[in-house]
Amino acid sequence: MAFDLAAILQAWSWWWYSNNHNNKLAKTVLTFSRFILTILWCISTKRKSRLPPGPRGLPFVGNLPFLDPDLPLYFAKLTSKYGPIFKLKLGAKICVVIGSAATAKEVLKVKDSIFANRDPPASAAVINYGGYDIVWAPCGPGWRMLRTIWIREVFNKSKLDALYGIRRREVLQTVTDIYSKVNTPINIHQQMFLTMLNVLTSMMWGGTLKAEERRTIGQEFRQVVDEVVELLGKPNVSDVFPVLARFDIQGVERQMKRLSLWFDRILDSIINQRIKFNQAKGEGSSSKDNEDILEVLLRLIKKQDPKMPFTMTHLKALFENIVVGGTDTTSVTAEWAMAEMMKHPDIMNKVQEELEKVVGRNNQVEEYHILKLHYLNAVVKETLRLHPVGPLLIPHRSSESCVVAGYTVPKDTQVFVNAWAIQRGPEIWENPLEFQPERFLRGASKWDYSGNDFSYIPFGSGRRICPGISLVERMLPYVLASLVHLFEWQLPEGTDLELSGRFGILLKKTTPLIAIPVPRFSDPKLYL
């Protein structure tokens, strides 16, 4: 509209002046008319470029002093006051928060290309090898190359099918470990973390490490991943005042550098062992049908695409993504699911009844059973609705100025999508705070993990949707089914089960779930 008014003003002024240049009254009318049209033009431009509403901040620091540590809950309160899109000034950075399914669709689908960039914290730039990964890298040729490799070579269906034996072996090992600890308390999160770590590392580099090495490194990995996740979600002066980033006032980057060097040392050792083994053998260590991910990626490095080469740095960055992104996230969700089922014994009973019908009392759970376990899959979906592992997803950044829901979002704005609040919205979900898996069985097949229904986006949506969905869909219900089918779970005497969460870059239980396993069946062969 601003362009139309300007064009009208210019054309009309020229016509009037050319026909009335000797008339003083006409000149006065022309001047006054131009004044009015200019005001209208300014009003139109202002309306078109108005920023989203939001709370007032203080000079220099903006809204920083008023932030609540429980950001998703705090953002939900601001959404109820200012609407489904609002802005905050966090130091030198403008942030926009999306709080409804409609605005999420506009950002993640309609204008996906504009919001496809990430807004990584300073700590992420350290751990991701300077932007060579698939999670935090900017949306450009390098990221598209990694995405193609990920889809075609790493987590495609045929590759996951070929590596099923590894996943089965590790799940059965977990069952055996738990069986050796029956009637004693187990930390569910820690147990699930080690299971996922063993699955992922086995898929990535197979048997490169000996058993004792794996146990030692597994314990170190858990500690390192915990620290990495904590640092990624830690408020950092360098992120809100980029001019101060070089001073690393809180030492966040220094701490992350130490963890990055640990990752680098472990990965270099594993990669060098494999290269030496291949050189001694004179060929790849595996056939293409069952080769691990390391072998696939080393083959791509050797191939060296001249247009966009895949390098050793890319390989290590992808492995870091898989370890950090695939262990804690899945184990946190498994812990939430177990806690909800233990809190609701009727739901636990329904899951076990379905397992006995589909799997059988004298059989172990296999991955092919998962598609037939409809109620269990509904439990997983409901867990991800009520307790999304990434409550604010991973922050996006606008690559250019654009309009969302009638408001201007400037270029380089950090954008949060409050998935936690959207998935609890009473306007969409009936009894949203209740754990009801049945809601996903009532003709709600549209609620899958594809991100096409923006009222349910636990893994995000668009081109930056979580790249590990295909593995999560297989592993999470498989592990849960095995634990619930073979064991009853009880709380230690004198303890209560609470479901409060602790917000960070991940949504974790405030109090870890400690539970006692009791075998459901008498046949020891099911556990060994």
Backbone torsions as a table, in degrees:
resi	resn	phi	psi	omega
1	MET	NA	-36.9	179.1
2	ALA	-59.7	-41.1	-179.4
3	PHE	-65.2	-39.2	-179.1
4	ASP	-64.7	-44.5	180.0
5	LEU	-63.5	-41.0	179.6
6	ALA	-64.0	-40.9	-180.0
7	ALA	-66.9	-42.3	178.3
8	ILE	-61.4	-44.4	179.9
9	LEU	-58.1	-47.0	-177.5
10	GLN	-66.5	-46.9	-177.5
11	ALA	-66.8	-44.6	-177.6
12	TRP	-66.6	-39.9	179.1
13	SER	-60.9	-42.8	-179.4
14	TRP	-64.2	-44.8	-179.1
15	TRP	-63.5	-46.1	-177.2
16	TRP	-63.9	-44.6	-175.8
17	TYR	-68.0	-38.5	-178.8
18	SER	-66.4	-24.3	-178.5
19	ASN	-101.7	-13.8	-174.5
20	ASN	-136.8	32.7	-171.2
21	HIS	-71.9	-15.0	179.0
22	ASN	-99.7	-0.7	-175.8
23	ASN	-98.2	115.8	-177.9
24	LYS	-65.8	-39.2	178.9
25	LEU	-63.5	-39.6	179.7
26	ALA	-63.6	-38.9	178.9
27	LYS	-64.4	-39.4	179.2
28	THR	-64.1	-45.5	178.4
29	VAL	-60.9	-41.6	179.2
30	LEU	-60.5	-46.6	-179.3
31	THR	-61.2	-45.9	-180.0
32	PHE	-63.8	-41.3	-179.5
33	SER	-64.0	-42.2	178.6
34	ARG	-62.7	-36.6	179.2
35	PHE	-62.7	-46.2	-179.3
36	ILE	-63.9	-46.0	-179.2
37	LEU	-63.7	-34.9	178.2
38	THR	-65.2	-40.7	177.5
39	ILE	-62.4	-45.3	178.7
40	LEU	-60.9	-39.7	179.2
41	TRP	-63.2	-42.7	179.9
42	CYS	-65.6	-41.6	179.0
43	ILE	-63.1	-42.5	179.6
44	SER	-62.1	-44.6	-179.6
45	THR	-64.5	-41.3	-179.5
46	LYS	-63.0	-42.9	-180.0
47	ARG	-63.2	-39.9	-176.6
48	LYS	-69.6	-29.6	-174.8
49	SER	-106.6	16.2	-176.6
50	ARG	-69.0	140.4	179.7
51	LEU	-80.7	160.0	177.1
52	PRO	-61.5	155.9	176.3
53	PRO	-70.7	172.1	178.4
54	GLY	170.2	167.3	-179.1
55	PRO	-68.7	148.2	177.2
56	ARG	-71.0	146.6	177.8
57	GLY	-116.3	-174.2	178.3
58	LEU	-99.8	158.2	175.6
59	PRO	-57.1	142.4	175.2
60	PHE	73.7	-53.9	-175.3
61	VAL	-91.7	-15.8	179.2
62	GLY	65.2	-129.5	-177.1
63	ASN	-93.4	5.0	-176.2
64	LEU	-53.8	-44.5	-175.9
65	PRO	-65.9	-15.9	-173.4
66	PHE	-102.7	-0.3	-178.0
67	LEU	-67.5	139.0	173.5
68	ASP	-92.4	138.0	178.8
69	PRO	-56.7	-31.2	177.3
70	ASP	-84.0	74.8	-170.2
71	LEU	-57.1	-47.9	-179.1
72	PRO	-57.1	-40.9	178.8
73	LEU	-68.0	-42.3	178.2
74	TYR	-63.1	-44.0	178.3
75	PHE	-63.8	-37.1	179.2
76	ALA	-62.7	-39.1	177.8
77	LYS	-64.9	-40.9	178.5
78	LEU	-68.1	-33.4	176.4
79	THR	-62.6	-41.4	179.2
80	SER	-65.0	-22.9	-179.1
81	LYS	-93.6	-42.7	-172.1
82	TYR	-106.5	-12.0	179.5
83	GLY	109.5	-178.3	-171.8
84	PRO	-73.7	-4.8	172.8
85	ILE	-142.8	126.6	177.4
86	PHE	-145.2	164.6	-176.4
87	LYS	-117.7	154.6	172.6
88	LEU	-134.3	150.4	172.9
89	LYS	-108.7	111.2	180.0
90	LEU	-109.0	95.4	-174.6
91	GLY	64.0	-122.5	179.9
92	ALA	-90.4	3.3	-172.1
93	LYS	-111.2	135.1	172.9
94	ILE	-90.9	130.4	178.2
95	CYS	-122.1	144.3	175.6
96	VAL	-122.7	136.5	-179.3
97	VAL	-114.5	130.3	179.5
98	ILE	-102.2	125.9	-172.4
99	GLY	-126.6	16.3	177.8
100	SER	-141.9	160.1	179.7
101	ALA	-63.5	-38.1	-177.8
102	ALA	-65.3	-45.2	179.8
103	THR	-72.4	-32.3	175.5
104	ALA	-62.2	-41.4	178.2
105	LYS	-62.0	-40.3	-179.5
106	GLU	-64.0	-38.9	-178.7
107	VAL	-78.1	-46.0	-170.5
108	LEU	-89.7	-13.7	-179.5
109	LYS	-125.7	-60.3	-175.5
110	VAL	-61.6	-43.5	-179.3
111	LYS	-115.8	35.5	-177.5
112	ASP	-55.1	-41.3	-176.9
113	SER	-64.2	-30.0	-179.5
114	ILE	-77.9	-34.6	-175.7
115	PHE	-103.7	20.2	-176.5
116	ALA	-80.1	-10.8	176.9
117	ASN	-79.5	157.9	176.4
118	ARG	-98.5	165.5	172.4
119	ASP	-124.7	76.9	-173.0
120	PRO	-71.3	141.6	171.3
121	PRO	-67.6	163.3	-178.8
122	ALA	-58.4	-32.8	-179.1
123	SER	-67.1	-32.5	-179.8
124	ALA	-67.2	-33.9	180.0
125	ALA	-64.2	-22.5	178.7
126	VAL	-80.9	-49.0	-172.7
127	ILE	-76.9	-20.3	-177.8
128	ASN	-98.0	20.9	176.0
129	TYR	59.5	37.2	175.2
130	GLY	77.8	24.8	175.4
131	GLY	97.2	24.2	-179.7
132	TYR	-96.8	12.9	-175.5
133	ASP	-104.1	-174.9	-178.0
134	ILE	-100.6	-15.3	-176.5
135	VAL	-86.6	-50.6	-172.4
136	TRP	-103.6	-12.8	-175.3
137	ALA	-61.0	146.4	176.4
138	PRO	-64.5	153.8	-177.4
139	CYS	-77.6	93.9	-179.6
140	GLY	-148.1	-167.6	-178.2
141	PRO	-57.3	-39.5	-179.7
142	GLY	-64.1	-44.6	179.4
143	TRP	-66.2	-40.0	179.5
144	ARG	-63.9	-36.2	176.3
145	MET	-63.3	-44.5	179.1
146	LEU	-65.0	-39.6	179.4
147	ARG	-63.3	-41.5	178.7
148	THR	-62.9	-44.2	178.4
149	ILE	-62.7	-42.2	-179.8
150	TRP	-59.7	-47.5	-176.3
151	ILE	-71.4	-41.9	-173.7
152	ARG	-85.1	-32.9	-169.9
153	GLU	-114.1	-29.2	-169.8
154	VAL	-99.2	-60.2	-173.5
155	PHE	-118.7	36.1	174.3
156	ASN	-79.5	166.8	-173.9
157	LYS	-61.3	-44.7	-177.4
158	SER	-65.3	-37.9	178.3
159	LYS	-66.6	-44.1	178.7
160	LEU	-64.6	-38.9	176.9
161	ASP	-62.0	-42.4	-177.7
162	ALA	-65.0	-28.5	-177.0
163	LEU	-97.8	14.0	-179.6
164	TYR	-60.4	-38.2	-179.3
165	GLY	-56.4	-36.6	178.4
166	ILE	-66.1	-46.5	-179.0
167	ARG	-62.9	-42.0	-179.7
168	ARG	-62.2	-44.1	-179.6
169	ARG	-59.8	-43.3	-176.7
170	GLU	-72.2	-35.2	177.7
171	VAL	-67.5	-42.1	177.7
172	LEU	-64.9	-35.3	176.7
173	GLN	-64.8	-38.4	176.4
174	THR	-62.3	-43.6	177.8
175	VAL	-59.3	-43.8	179.1
176	THR	-63.3	-42.4	178.3
177	ASP	-60.8	-45.3	-179.7
178	ILE	-66.1	-38.6	179.5
179	TYR	-61.4	-32.6	178.7
180	SER	-74.3	-9.6	-178.1
181	LYS	-118.6	21.6	-177.8
182	VAL	-58.2	145.2	179.8
183	ASN	67.4	15.5	173.9
184	THR	-125.8	147.9	-176.7
185	PRO	-65.8	140.1	178.9
186	ILE	-127.5	136.1	172.5
187	ASN	-80.3	108.4	-173.0
188	ILE	-62.3	-41.6	-178.8
189	HIS	-62.8	-46.1	179.9
190	GLN	-63.4	-41.1	179.6
191	GLN	-63.6	-43.0	179.6
192	MET	-69.0	-35.2	178.5
193	PHE	-61.6	-48.1	-179.0
194	LEU	-64.3	-37.1	177.0
195	THR	-61.3	-50.1	-178.6
196	MET	-65.7	-37.3	178.4
197	LEU	-63.1	-45.4	179.4
198	ASN	-64.2	-39.2	177.2
199	VAL	-62.0	-50.0	-174.9
200	LEU	-67.7	-45.0	-179.0
201	THR	-67.0	-34.8	176.8
202	SER	-65.7	-39.6	177.7
203	MET	-69.4	-33.6	-177.1
204	MET	-76.9	-50.4	-176.3
205	TRP	-133.0	17.7	169.6
206	GLY	55.2	-132.0	-175.0
207	GLY	-95.3	27.2	-179.1
208	THR	-59.8	-36.8	-180.0
209	LEU	-97.6	144.0	176.0
210	LYS	-75.1	164.3	-173.5
211	ALA	-56.3	-46.2	-178.5
212	GLU	-65.4	-40.0	176.7
213	GLU	-60.1	-42.1	-178.5
214	ARG	-62.2	-41.9	-179.2
215	ARG	-64.9	-44.8	-179.1
216	THR	-64.5	-48.9	-178.6
217	ILE	-67.0	-32.3	178.0
218	GLY	-59.8	-43.1	177.9
219	GLN	-65.0	-40.6	178.5
220	GLU	-65.8	-41.7	-179.9
221	PHE	-57.3	-44.8	-178.0
222	ARG	-61.1	-42.3	179.1
223	GLN	-65.9	-43.0	-178.4
224	VAL	-66.6	-44.5	-179.8
225	VAL	-62.3	-41.4	177.0
226	ASP	-57.1	-44.4	-179.4
227	GLU	-67.9	-40.5	179.7
228	VAL	-61.5	-47.7	-179.4
229	VAL	-61.8	-40.8	179.1
230	GLU	-63.7	-43.3	-178.9
231	LEU	-69.0	-35.5	178.6
232	LEU	-63.7	-31.9	-179.0
233	GLY	-97.7	1.7	-176.0
234	LYS	-80.3	129.5	174.7
235	PRO	-56.9	133.2	-172.0
236	ASN	-136.3	126.9	179.1
237	VAL	-55.3	-35.1	-178.0
238	SER	-62.3	-27.4	-178.0
239	ASP	-80.2	-34.6	-177.5
240	VAL	-94.7	-18.3	174.1
241	PHE	-130.2	79.7	-175.7
242	PRO	-54.3	-26.8	-179.5
243	VAL	-64.8	-21.3	-179.8
244	LEU	-96.8	-0.2	-173.3
245	ALA	-58.7	-36.7	-176.0
246	ARG	-65.6	-17.2	179.9
247	PHE	-88.2	-17.7	179.7
248	ASP	44.9	59.2	-170.8
249	ILE	-56.1	-40.5	-177.9
250	GLN	-90.6	-3.9	179.0
251	GLY	74.1	16.3	-177.8
252	VAL	-63.8	-45.6	-179.5
253	GLU	-65.1	-36.0	178.6
254	ARG	-65.0	-41.7	177.7
255	GLN	-64.5	-41.7	179.9
256	MET	-68.3	-33.3	177.0
257	LYS	-62.3	-39.1	177.8
258	ARG	-62.4	-43.1	179.3
259	LEU	-68.7	-37.0	178.4
260	SER	-63.7	-39.4	178.8
261	LEU	-66.1	-34.2	176.7
262	TRP	-64.5	-49.0	176.2
263	PHE	-55.0	-47.5	-176.0
264	ASP	-60.4	-41.4	-179.1
265	ARG	-65.0	-44.6	179.6
266	ILE	-64.2	-46.9	-177.9
267	LEU	-66.2	-39.6	177.4
268	ASP	-60.7	-41.3	-179.9
269	SER	-63.0	-45.6	-178.6
270	ILE	-66.1	-45.0	-178.3
271	ILE	-64.6	-43.7	-179.4
272	ASN	-64.9	-38.8	176.1
273	GLN	-59.2	-43.8	-178.9
274	ARG	-67.4	-41.5	-179.9
275	ILE	-62.8	-43.3	178.9
276	LYS	-64.0	-40.8	178.7
277	PHE	-61.6	-44.9	-179.9
278	ASN	-65.1	-38.9	179.3
279	GLN	-65.7	-39.9	179.6
280	ALA	-66.9	-35.5	-179.1
281	LYS	-81.7	-24.8	178.6
282	GLY	84.2	10.6	-179.1
283	GLU	-164.3	176.8	175.4
284	GLY	-62.0	152.4	-176.0
285	SER	-79.4	-10.2	-176.8
286	SER	-143.6	159.0	170.9
287	SER	-75.2	160.8	-177.7
288	LYS	-65.0	-20.2	-177.7
289	ASP	-69.8	-36.5	-176.0
290	ASN	-131.2	19.9	179.6
291	GLU	-68.4	145.8	-179.8
292	ASP	-76.6	175.4	-174.0
293	ILE	-66.5	-36.1	178.3
294	LEU	-58.4	-43.7	-179.2
295	GLU	-63.9	-39.9	178.3
296	VAL	-60.8	-47.0	-175.3
297	LEU	-72.4	-34.8	175.5
298	LEU	-64.0	-35.6	177.2
299	ARG	-64.6	-37.8	178.9
300	LEU	-69.1	-36.7	176.9
301	ILE	-63.1	-42.7	179.8
302	LYS	-65.6	-33.2	-179.8
303	LYS	-66.3	-39.1	176.0
304	GLN	52.7	79.2	173.9
305	ASP	-64.2	119.4	-175.6
306	PRO	-65.6	-28.4	-177.8
307	LYS	-75.0	-42.6	-178.9
308	MET	-147.5	82.1	-174.7
309	PRO	-67.0	140.8	173.2
310	PHE	-92.4	123.5	-170.6
311	THR	-111.1	172.7	177.1
312	MET	-63.7	-32.9	176.7
313	THR	-64.9	-41.4	175.1
314	HIS	-58.9	-44.8	-178.1
315	LEU	-58.6	-48.3	-177.2
316	LYS	-67.8	-36.2	177.9
317	ALA	-65.3	-40.1	177.0
318	LEU	-64.8	-41.6	178.5
319	PHE	-63.3	-38.0	176.5
320	GLU	-63.1	-42.9	176.9
321	ASN	-57.9	-45.6	-176.8
322	ILE	-64.8	-45.2	-178.0
323	VAL	-67.0	-51.2	-177.3
324	VAL	-70.7	-43.9	-175.6
325	GLY	-77.7	-23.2	-174.1
326	GLY	-101.3	-15.3	-176.5
327	THR	-91.3	-63.6	-174.1
328	ASP	-66.1	-38.8	-177.9
329	THR	-62.7	-48.8	-178.1
330	THR	-68.5	-40.2	-179.5
331	SER	-68.0	-35.0	176.6
332	VAL	-63.8	-44.4	179.9
333	THR	-65.7	-40.3	177.6
334	ALA	-61.5	-39.7	178.5
335	GLU	-64.1	-43.8	177.8
336	TRP	-61.0	-44.1	-178.7
337	ALA	-62.3	-45.0	178.4
338	MET	-63.0	-40.6	-179.8
339	ALA	-63.8	-42.8	-180.0
340	GLU	-66.1	-40.7	179.1
341	MET	-66.9	-37.4	177.7
342	MET	-71.0	-31.5	177.9
343	LYS	-70.9	-28.0	-178.5
344	HIS	-122.0	84.5	-176.4
345	PRO	-56.6	-30.0	179.2
346	ASP	-65.0	-36.3	177.2
347	ILE	-69.7	-42.3	176.7
348	MET	-58.4	-43.2	-179.9
349	ASN	-63.4	-40.2	179.1
350	LYS	-64.2	-40.2	178.1
351	VAL	-63.3	-45.2	-179.0
352	GLN	-67.0	-37.3	176.1
353	GLU	-63.0	-41.5	178.0
354	GLU	-64.5	-40.6	179.5
355	LEU	-63.8	-42.4	179.0
356	GLU	-63.7	-34.5	179.8
357	LYS	-72.8	-43.3	-175.1
358	VAL	-84.5	-44.3	-174.9
359	VAL	-91.6	-44.1	-176.1
360	GLY	100.3	148.5	-176.7
361	ARG	-69.3	-23.1	-175.6
362	ASN	-105.9	20.0	-177.5
363	ASN	-129.0	154.2	171.6
364	GLN	-87.3	153.5	178.0
365	VAL	-71.0	137.0	173.9
366	GLU	-117.9	159.1	-175.9
367	GLU	-63.5	-29.6	-178.6
368	TYR	-70.9	-14.8	176.6
369	HIS	-71.0	-23.9	-168.4
370	ILE	-57.6	-40.3	-177.7
371	LEU	-62.7	-23.6	-178.9
372	LYS	-93.1	-6.9	-177.8
373	LEU	-92.8	73.0	-172.7
374	HIS	-65.9	-41.4	-178.3
375	TYR	-69.5	-41.0	177.5
376	LEU	-60.6	-43.0	178.3
377	ASN	-64.0	-32.9	175.2
378	ALA	-66.6	-36.1	176.1
379	VAL	-62.9	-43.0	178.7
380	VAL	-62.5	-45.0	-179.6
381	LYS	-63.8	-42.1	179.7
382	GLU	-67.0	-34.9	175.4
383	THR	-62.0	-45.2	-179.4
384	LEU	-70.9	-23.1	174.8
385	ARG	-73.3	-50.7	-174.3
386	LEU	-79.0	-29.5	-177.5
387	HIS	-131.2	63.3	180.0
388	PRO	-60.2	130.5	-173.4
389	VAL	-63.2	-34.3	174.2
390	GLY	-110.4	87.4	-170.9
391	PRO	-60.9	-29.3	178.0
392	LEU	-112.7	18.2	-173.5
393	LEU	53.5	-160.8	174.3
394	ILE	-101.2	130.2	-173.3
395	PRO	-55.6	138.7	174.2
396	HIS	-98.6	167.9	175.4
397	ARG	-140.2	134.2	-178.9
398	SER	-75.9	132.1	179.2
399	SER	-86.8	-11.6	176.1
400	GLU	-157.5	164.3	177.0
401	SER	-71.0	141.8	177.9
402	CYS	-156.1	172.8	-178.7
403	VAL	-107.4	128.7	176.7
404	VAL	-127.8	123.8	179.3
405	ALA	54.1	33.9	177.2
406	GLY	87.0	0.1	-179.4
407	TYR	-117.0	150.0	178.3
408	THR	-83.7	128.0	171.9
409	VAL	-106.2	109.4	-175.3
410	PRO	-65.0	161.8	175.5
411	LYS	-59.5	144.5	177.4
412	ASP	66.3	25.1	174.5
413	THR	-82.2	136.1	174.0
414	GLN	-78.8	130.7	-175.0
415	VAL	-121.4	122.0	174.6
416	PHE	-103.7	135.4	172.4
417	VAL	-108.5	115.5	-174.5
418	ASN	-82.0	75.0	-179.4
419	ALA	-60.3	-36.5	-179.7
420	TRP	-57.6	-45.5	-178.9
421	ALA	-74.5	-40.5	-179.5
422	ILE	-60.0	-41.1	-176.9
423	GLN	-78.8	-1.2	174.5
424	ARG	-116.5	12.0	-175.5
425	GLY	-70.0	122.2	-178.5
426	PRO	-66.9	-18.9	178.8
427	GLU	-73.3	-15.7	-179.0
428	ILE	-114.1	-42.6	-172.1
429	TRP	-107.8	129.0	175.7
430	GLU	-76.2	132.1	-176.3
431	ASN	46.9	61.5	-169.1
432	PRO	-64.3	-23.2	-177.3
433	LEU	-90.1	-2.9	179.0
434	GLU	-93.9	144.2	178.7
435	PHE	-85.4	102.1	-175.5
436	GLN	-131.3	88.8	179.2
437	PRO	-58.7	-26.5	-177.2
438	GLU	-59.5	-23.9	-179.0
439	ARG	-62.1	-23.5	179.4
440	PHE	-91.3	4.5	177.9
441	LEU	-111.8	-2.9	-176.7
442	ARG	-98.7	67.8	176.9
443	GLY	63.6	27.8	-176.5
444	ALA	-108.5	41.3	-178.6
445	SER	-63.5	-18.4	178.7
446	LYS	-65.2	-22.9	-179.5
447	TRP	-83.2	77.9	174.3
448	ASP	-110.5	-162.5	-176.1
449	TYR	-99.4	11.7	-173.8
450	SER	-76.5	-15.6	-179.3
451	GLY	80.0	17.0	-179.8
452	ASN	-87.9	-18.5	173.1
453	ASP	-108.6	113.9	-168.5
454	PHE	-84.1	6.8	168.9
455	SER	-88.9	-6.7	-179.9
456	TYR	-142.1	95.7	-174.8
457	ILE	-134.4	55.0	-177.9
458	PRO	-62.7	-23.6	179.0
459	PHE	-110.2	13.1	-177.5
460	GLY	82.5	-161.2	-178.3
461	SER	-161.4	169.9	177.7
462	GLY	77.5	-164.7	-174.9
463	ARG	-69.3	-18.5	178.1
464	ARG	-102.2	24.4	174.3
465	ILE	-61.1	152.8	-177.8
466	CYS	-51.9	124.1	-176.8
467	PRO	-74.8	-11.8	-175.5
468	GLY	-98.5	14.6	-175.9
469	ILE	-56.6	-43.0	-175.2
470	SER	-59.5	-36.3	177.9
471	LEU	-76.0	-40.3	179.3
472	VAL	-60.4	-41.8	-180.0
473	GLU	-59.5	-29.7	179.4
474	ARG	-87.8	-47.9	-169.5
475	MET	-77.1	-43.6	-173.2
476	LEU	-62.1	-53.7	177.4
477	PRO	-66.4	-29.6	179.9
478	TYR	-65.0	-47.1	179.8
479	VAL	-66.6	-46.6	-179.4
480	LEU	-60.9	-43.1	179.8
481	ALA	-60.3	-41.5	-179.5
482	SER	-64.6	-42.5	-178.5
483	LEU	-68.9	-40.6	-176.4
484	VAL	-78.6	-31.5	-179.6
485	HIS	-71.5	-40.2	-171.8
486	LEU	-95.4	-15.8	-176.0
487	PHE	-134.5	147.7	161.2
488	GLU	-90.6	151.0	-176.9
489	TRP	-126.0	128.9	-177.4
490	GLN	-126.8	152.3	175.6
491	LEU	-82.1	146.0	173.2
492	PRO	-58.8	147.9	-177.8
493	GLU	-59.0	135.0	177.0
494	GLY	84.9	6.4	179.7
495	THR	-112.0	152.6	177.2
496	ASP	-113.2	152.1	178.7
497	LEU	-98.7	114.3	177.1
498	GLU	-112.5	156.0	-174.2
499	LEU	-122.3	29.0	177.6
500	SER	-77.3	150.4	-177.0
501	GLY	-114.9	158.5	178.1
502	ARG	-119.3	114.4	-174.5
503	PHE	-81.2	139.8	172.2
504	GLY	-160.9	-151.2	173.1
505	ILE	-65.2	-24.9	170.7
506	LEU	-117.2	154.4	175.8
507	LEU	-99.1	104.9	-177.5
508	LYS	-109.4	157.8	174.3
509	LYS	-66.4	139.4	178.6
510	THR	-62.6	-43.9	178.2
511	THR	-114.1	123.2	-179.5
512	PRO	-56.6	145.5	178.7
513	LEU	-81.2	116.4	175.2
514	ILE	-108.7	122.2	-175.8
515	ALA	-137.7	153.8	-178.6
516	ILE	-106.7	121.5	178.9
517	PRO	-85.3	140.4	175.1
518	VAL	-131.3	125.8	-178.2
519	PRO	-59.2	138.4	178.3
520	ARG	-87.9	-24.9	-175.2
521	PHE	-122.4	154.8	-175.2
522	SER	-88.1	-18.2	-176.8
523	ASP	-75.6	111.3	-177.9
524	PRO	-66.8	-19.4	-179.4
525	LYS	-64.2	-23.1	179.0
526	LEU	-71.5	-15.7	-173.3
527	TYR	-113.4	-1.0	-173.8
528	LEU	-119.1	NA	NA
